[in-house]
Amino acid sequence: MTLPIFPFGLIAKKAGAKRVSADAIEELRDTVEEIGLDIARKAVLISQHSGRRTVQKKDIEFVIKHKMV
């Protein structure tokens, strides 16, 4: 799965970049996607451990709060 690249250029510009290379945007996208997948996988495990089949906001928040990434 690959996320669209355009929004990541906007993120870099919103952070203050005047210009951003295509390679930098791709690296940002790949890194964000990798971190997001890691968070999602751990949230799935937490929801399963809690006896639920649905990942909830609190599962994502738990992973982030406890720095399980």
C-alpha positions as a Python dict, from the first residue, in 0.01 Angstrom:
ca = {
    (1, 'M'): (0, 0, 0),
    (2, 'T'): (136, 340, -92),
    (3, 'L'): (-23, 665, 16),
    (4, 'P'): (-58, 951, -235),
    (5, 'I'): (249, 1174, -240),
    (6, 'F'): (86, 1517, -282),
    (7, 'P'): (-34, 1564, 79),
    (8, 'F'): (318, 1507, 210),
    (9, 'G'): (451, 1796, 6),
    (10, 'L'): (183, 2011, 167),
    (11, 'I'): (287, 1889, 512),
    (12, 'A'): (650, 1983, 445),
    (13, 'K'): (546, 2327, 322),
    (14, 'K'): (317, 2376, 620),
    (15, 'A'): (621, 2300, 837),
    (16, 'G'): (797, 2594, 675),
    (17, 'A'): (986, 2446, 380),
    (18, 'K'): (1008, 2679, 81),
    (19, 'R'): (1103, 2398, -154),
    (20, 'V'): (1104, 2022, -107),
    (21, 'S'): (1271, 1764, -329),
    (22, 'A'): (1070, 1472, -462),
    (23, 'D'): (1304, 1233, -279),
    (24, 'A'): (1240, 1410, 52),
    (25, 'I'): (864, 1395, 2),
    (26, 'E'): (880, 1024, -83),
    (27, 'E'): (1094, 956, 225),
    (28, 'L'): (847, 1145, 445),
    (29, 'R'): (557, 949, 296),
    (30, 'D'): (731, 613, 340),
    (31, 'T'): (827, 691, 699),
    (32, 'V'): (479, 810, 796),
    (33, 'E'): (325, 502, 633),
    (34, 'E'): (564, 270, 817),
    (35, 'I'): (495, 435, 1154),
    (36, 'G'): (119, 434, 1086),
    (37, 'L'): (120, 63, 1004),
    (38, 'D'): (316, -12, 1320),
    (39, 'I'): (68, 184, 1532),
    (40, 'A'): (-228, 14, 1361),
    (41, 'R'): (-85, -336, 1410),
    (42, 'K'): (-26, -276, 1780),
    (43, 'A'): (-373, -124, 1819),
    (44, 'V'): (-521, -440, 1663),
    (45, 'L'): (-340, -652, 1922),
    (46, 'I'): (-470, -431, 2203),
    (47, 'S'): (-828, -453, 2079),
    (48, 'Q'): (-800, -832, 2049),
    (49, 'H'): (-655, -855, 2399),
    (50, 'S'): (-954, -654, 2521),
    (51, 'G'): (-1189, -904, 2357),
    (52, 'R'): (-1297, -667, 2080),
    (53, 'R'): (-1287, -706, 1704),
    (54, 'T'): (-1307, -331, 1643),
    (55, 'V'): (-1004, -106, 1682),
    (56, 'Q'): (-1113, 204, 1869),
    (57, 'K'): (-964, 548, 1909),
    (58, 'K'): (-855, 457, 2261),
    (59, 'D'): (-642, 171, 2122),
    (60, 'I'): (-453, 408, 1893),
    (61, 'E'): (-415, 659, 2177),
    (62, 'F'): (-283, 385, 2408),
    (63, 'V'): (-13, 284, 2160),
    (64, 'I'): (97, 644, 2112),
    (65, 'K'): (78, 740, 2481),
    (66, 'H'): (284, 443, 2591),
    (67, 'K'): (538, 496, 2312),
    (68, 'M'): (492, 146, 2179),
    (69, 'V'): (599, 261, 1834),
}
